[in-house]
Each structure stands twice: as C-alpha cells, then as structure tokens.
C-alpha cells in the first residue's frame, strides 16, 4: 500500500496493482491535494469501528467488574484482569490427542465385551442413531472387544489399559472422566468445538480466553503456546490449522504462538550475522513509530496489536534460546522422559518443553499429537501411539509433581470424541477399526485442584451411551475456567451484539464433583 | 417575590397591568402555599390511599427528569449569552425557566401524591418532599427575578438572580440525590465508589455487611512473634448468605424510608415482626413462611416478590433461604453448621478464615513498589481480601533482598510469593518470616540456606513451600514436613549449574 503521501510517486495511478493489494485512493485520476484530503478524512467505517471497540472495552470493564485494583497491571500488560474468585490453577497443559483415541482401548474398561465378539450391536443400544457415511453402508455392526488387557492401579483403583504402563504409575493423580459427549461427528467441527467451544471457526480458543482473562505471568514469553508433535505413525492424519489456537474476535496478542517441531522452534528468530541487539531495537522502534502514525491516521486497533507483537518477538529473541536450551537438563530428566525427548518435535520433547514453559510462567500450553483416527488397523496403530506418548505423559506429571508445580498446573489428556464399539470394516480379534462416536468418550485431568484418583461418569456395557453423569464439552470448559477463578458466564467479550463466552449460549455447568 | 405596584415607575404598565400583576402575585402565593402545605400538613405517613392517586403519583419518576434537564440548561444558556456568538440564547432563557417552573411544580405534586398515597414514610421521603417544594419555590423566584431583570434592567435585582439560580441548582443536586437514594437504596452512589474518593469525602471504609472474620491485624499480630493460628469467629449463615441476597433484592423497597407493605427487611428482627401480611418467616417451616411463599410464586403472579421487574433472587439463593428457614432461621448459626447446604466454591470458609486485608486501599503503594523494582504485585482475584501474588517471572533477577524489604506494610497483602530463580537470600527470608498472610512460597533454585529456611517456621498460615533445587537438607526440613497442612517440595538439584 502506498500509505505515505509525502513520498508518493505522482505517477502511481498508472499502475494500480500495488503488489496485489488492489487499488487505493492514490490510483484515482484526481488532483493530488484532493487525494490527501480524502486520506485525512476519517471514514464513517473507521469511526464506527473505533467507537464500537471503545464501547466494547467499557462494557467489558463493567462486565468483568474490573475494580480499580486490577488496573495496577503495568502499562504493557493492560489485559491483566483479576479472576472473579481465588483460582486453583495458574496454568494448564493440554495434551490434545487429535483424531480421537478409542475409549475402549484406553480408559473405558468393558470386560463384558469379550463374550460379545463378532455379535451384532443390539438395535436397542444404538437406538436408531444415524451412522457416519463410513459405516452406514455396512451390512452388520459386529462388536469388537478390546484386545488389550486392563489392570487396576493405585489406591484409586483406576482400570488402566496395559497400553499405558507408565501413566498407570501416576494413576492416583488422575481424575478420569468417562462420560464426555459432543454433538460433532467429524474431526474438524469436533476439534474446533473442544478447542474453542464452537463447531464454527472464528471463536477464540481456551488458551486465548485465559490469556485475555488472566494476562501474562511472564511478559518475556507468549501466554499461550502450541506445540505440534511428530507422529510415530502417519495414517488418517487430521490437518491442524491455527484456527484451533486463534484469538478469534479477541485481540490478536491472545492467539497462541506455535513453536515449530523442527530444530528451529521459531523461524528467523536469530538476528542475522552482524546485526546487533541495539540495531534490532532501533529497527523495531522505527517500525513501531510508523505503525503508531498509521494508527493515528486510520485508527484501526489491529495496528496496536501489531506493535505489541513486534515487542513480543523482540523479547522472545532473548527468552526463547534460553527456553529451548536443554543442555543444562540433568541426567534425571532424560531418565524420566526418555532419550526421544532429545529429538526436537517428538511428543517427549514437547512434554519436556511444556514443563519448561510451565516453570517460566506460560499460562496455557497445548500439545497436539495426531493420527489417533483409527478407522482400520486399530490395535497396531494405537500401540505405536501409546509407546510414543505413554512415558512422556507420565514423565510430565511426575516432573511437575516433583517440582511442586502440579498443584497449580491443570493437565488435561484427551481427544475430540470417542470411537464405536463395533468394527468398521472386517473384524479379526487383533485387527479391526472403529468409527467416530460422539455419544461418549473418555478424558483425564490431573493437578490444578481436581479431585485426585476420581473416576467419574459411566457408560453402558457397550461404551455406547452414557448411563451416569454426562458431561458436555461446555461443562468441561466451564469447569476449567472455574479452576482459573472465572465464572464462565462472566468471562465475556462483546462481539456481534452478543456477550460472547467460551461456553456459548447454551447452558453449561461447573462439575463441582470433579473438584477437590 | 413579585414586584409590588408601588415600586413601579409610572407608565410602565398598560391599563390591564395592575389586575394582571395582582393575579400573577396571587397565583404565585397560592403555589408557594400549596408547596409548603404538602410536606407540612400532609407528610408521607406510611398509609396507602387512593389508587388513582398512586397511579398519578407513579408518573413522578417519569416526569421529574424534564425540569431537571431544563434547569441545568438555564445557567449554561445564561453563560453562553455573555458571548457574542451566544447572544441569541438569552431570548429563550425566560421561556425555558417558566417551563421549568411548570415542570418542577408538577413533578413535586406528583411526588407528593406518590409518597402520600403509596405507603411511603420516614425522614428521607419527607426531606425529599421538602427538597422538591423548596426547589420549585426557588425556580419560581428565579423566574420572577429574571422577568424583573429583563423589564427593569440589571440594576433592579442586583446579584439576586444569579444567587437564586445557584441556590436552585444546589437544591436540585440535594433533592435528586435523595430521590436516587429512595429508588436505588441509600448507599447506591457510595457502593462502588473508589476508595480514594471515598476517603476524600470522609465516608467510612466500605462496610462489610457480613460478620467479617477478624482481619489479619486482629488475628495474627504482625511481627509479634506469637505463632498462634489465626482464630476466625464462625461466620453466620444468615450474614454470609441470606442478608446479602436480601440487600440486593428486597431492601430497596423494605427499609425505614420506603416500607412497602409495612415490612422492613434491613435486619433480622424485622423478618420476625413482619408487615401487613404478618410475620415474614416461620422458623422451621419454609412452606408456611410468607416470605418464602412470595419469592417462589410464578414470576407473573401479582404477589410475587420482588415486583416491578426487579431482578429476582437466584435459584441458589432461594434454596439457601428455604434451607435456612427449615433449619430454624437462626440469625447466627454458623455457615458450617447448616450441613447439606450447597456452598459454591466461591466462598469457602477456609479461604475466609485466612483473609488478608483488602488490597484496594493500597493500590497506590502497590504501583509505587512495582515501578521502583520492575516486579509485579497482582491481585489473586477481584475479592480484595484474597490478597496479592508477588510475581517475578518476567525478570526474576530483579527481585533482591532489598526489593523484599522495601515492601514494608504491603507484606500483609502477600499471600503467594513466586520467588523461583530470584536473587533472594536468607536475608529476605528473615523478612518473609514475618509476613502474616503468606500461604505459598516458591523458592525454587534460589540461594537460600538452612539458616534462612528455619525462620519460616514462624509463618503459621503457610500451605506450600517449594525449595526445589536449593541447598536445603532434609534435617532442616523435618519440622516443616511434619507440620499439618503444609506441603514441602524439595527435590534436589534438578538443573545443572
């Protein structure tokens, strides 16, 4: 865009391409002075936009009951509102198992299915449910019992799949929920719903809401970080996109910074050879000054967000190398997480990184591990995934516990929906697949003031319908926000005429039984 | 007052002037007499009278804003009239002023109808009535003075006109404020007033309606070196749950000034006395309690409370009231004794017992300390007594022993000190040992030694102590580890130096 009128080339109207940005005021065949005048005029849209934002801020302040005290956040952290009541958790680590791990192989033990092998799923259980296009054409729906054994662990006596021998060691730390449900039947809407509370793209994700509500603990690092993991098996991989960790209608600084899974977690972070820190500082000051001028003239608040992103990037130049320097980790770390943790981008490495982020005060770290979408060849694939993720998961819990961080760090493990008890495609005792199943799925949480060792909710003998204590994703979100000191009905942002909130417009409830 | 005929220069009036002036004078006198008679002879006495009168009376809140706005405009126009470009405004002031007189008198009469017939009583109502009457008189006087001023020139009334106008404005503020108090409750303006403004006005510190637990000062003498666990008085269920709900929902119409249905709800004893329909509560039997019946009727029922579209009690509050009445409706049964009552985690008794002093009055000191040291003191929550967190994560090395010492009296507010990887030493621990409300202390990877850590035994409320990666040995920790309610983390060197 040719936005600097003084430097403008008077012949610019001959070329209206402007690097693909489209025509501007300068392209019009009218006198130069008139163009300048137009540019200085504030358009109605600018005015309305800015006034709207200002009103939203004022409204927000009153909605959140922002008392004078909370204003004592420093100027560069203006969003640091205090929670509504004393929180139990300061930070969260969400181990997101994208693709939906089968609850039947992991946390929902159904011993009775052994006798049901290859029998048809009773119609009374299915209750006329419409199936996905992937299995609706199957002539029959044969029950597939899990080939993996389950053992009881810890004082709590959780039944843990033998796929997770390491996680079983910290069974007493876990709050296992077997009665989650969702309406979404396919990955993209389901993942969106669980990460942002809505099946439609464009809403802020959980981490963005927390960043908006709580502000940063450490201003040298982003409040919300996403880590994507290398996959042990690559089949039916679901695409990840930044809409899963976007800030939606909240200010862009609340979006996650996604650290790359390669050896360079943030590209172009290092200054080029010969550029000193002072030069970089001067450059950013210059860019910011220009951005502020632009803000003065057009009043778009997104420009301020850009300024703060430059500042954050500059601070990350100093903080990220320290974050990713694992050379000072002692041997005990590698014993705990395994040697795989030395390879950047593995799930193990990401778990270690999550602990390092938690130590440094990052509010929300979300690790994505994909390819749990086991429509076929389930036993072999889920075994590979478990081998890849079990030890690091255990290591993360154990490490946080040792360092006294687990009390106020909420750890969450789970996918976006469950999987069917019947086999998709051919059924052999040790080879079958499972289709998507939104009516029930399992998750677990640890730390952050949750009730340790609790097993919550029950499904029927087929792990098909919930028979006790159903929890919708909204309720899970309400409960998470509660642990961070927020009434989910009052953590809102006015947008498109609605006081938007993570839990949406349908009623949601905090599950107090899950809370210690 | 209206000009008397004798003061008029000859020929200044037409031939109808005399009777017309007389008529005006009489009319004005009548209005003044009426305005004084209303509060004098027929004050608000709590009786309910003709419903037609109430119907007109209820137009009072609708009507009164017109004269307020008009009166506020008058001085602005007068001031504007001094300037050349605003001269045209002068021509309209008289009209507006007379309009104000009409509006003001009407509003006062309507207000009187409402108070007299609508069952109001008390000092505030009658003061408000006097306010309205005096205001109307003042406006009338101002209008007459201005007429005189226009007809006879500026010398005729001296500075009387501006003085009366200013007095009318003063009365306006006083009267409207009373009206606001009547509608929204007496503390409406103060309730959310920032602490500095409140102090400046000489108002008392924000009063807690509940039986507040002793503050840290009372419970744990600072630095007195007497490690006695803070003793909290039991918090009564009525004060903590029931009364706040009444305050929000009921008291604005059931108070000494506005006693709808003869019922007051601004204190426990009035519930037993009740109102026109008898006692409000029947201890031990919610179903037979008038109050409970009224709040559980369908919302469109004529007898449902609160009326007039005010925000009803929440389901949770209704439940509390039911359980409280059924449990005997005691004014001081402690929170904990009413077992089975669903208590949301928001107000856990344990959290109340260890409350830090409210941080709100200390915001200036907090800001100054933050600026001086580049560190943060962030509120735990919006609840003032939840305390503040000493936060150092952005730049741990700035947190030195001196920064800790410089906290001064702010130490009482700190409930959570995040000192991991900071530069603090045993010297800081000597200070921290005197922090009365500290519950969580993180000293991960700091240079503290056993000599400093033993001092922490004095911090009686400490719940979590993190000494991960410090040079503190197990023998030192033994007494701390055996303390009930205290978690100690002290994994050895977890990071290579």
Interface residues (C-beta under 8 A of the other chain):
Chain A: X65 X66 X67 X68 X69 X70 X71 X72 X73 X74 X80 X82 X83 X84 X85 X86 X87 X215 X216 X217 X218 X219 X220 X328 X329 X330 X332 X333 X359 X360 X361 X402 X403 X404 X407 X482 X485 X512 X515
Chain B: X194 X195 X344 X345 X346 X347 X351 X359 X360 X363 X366 X367 X370 X376 X377 X378 X379 X380 X381 X382 X383 X384 X386 X391 X393 X394 X395 X418 X420 X442 X444 X464 X466 X468 X487 X489 X491 X493 X494 X495 X496 X497
